[in-house]
Amino acid sequence: MKGCHYQLSVTNGDLKWEVPGVSQASNVVTADVDGDELPEFVASLAAFKAVDQTHGKLLWEVDAPVSNLSPVINDIDGDGVCEIIVGLRDGTLRVYK
């Protein structure tokens, strides 16, 4: 079933943006994945997609096997840039940089 991701204003409830036609398989995680000091939304969909939270613009997308686990976002190699770690249904991990 396809749905959409959207952001509402906390002050008045107005729709700020929406990304239609997505299927969500995990919780949405918020983190700065592009180094601009502003959080993006990341979720396991039919692909992993990072969405700019200010404008709802799709920043990047990568096809990935389905995961019903939430992605973990952290700087695991200490280089100052966050990686996205995804646990897959077959018990393996994928790390996206």
SULNORQUI-V172767 format. One record per residue. RES is the residue in one small letter. BURIAL is I if it has 16 or more other C-alpha atoms within 10 Angstrom, else O. Layout:
RES_BURIAL / RES_BURIAL
This chain:
m_O / k_O / g_O / c_O / h_I / y_O / q_I / l_O / s_O / v_O / t_O / n_O / g_O / d_O / l_O / k_O / w_I / e_O / v_O / p_O / g_O / v_O / s_I / q_I / a_I / s_I / n_O / v_I / v_I / t_I / a_I / d_I / v_I / d_I / g_O / d_O / e_O / l_O / p_I / e_I / f_I / v_I / a_I / s_I / l_I / a_I / a_I / f_I / k_I / a_I / v_I / d_I / q_I / t_O / h_O / g_I / k_O / l_O / l_O / w_O / e_O / v_O / d_O / a_O / p_I / v_I / s_I / n_I / l_O / s_I / p_I / v_I / i_I / n_I / d_O / i_O / d_O / g_O / d_O / g_O / v_O / c_I / e_I / i_I / i_I / v_I / g_I / l_I / r_O / d_O / g_O / t_O / l_O / r_O / v_O / y_O / k_O
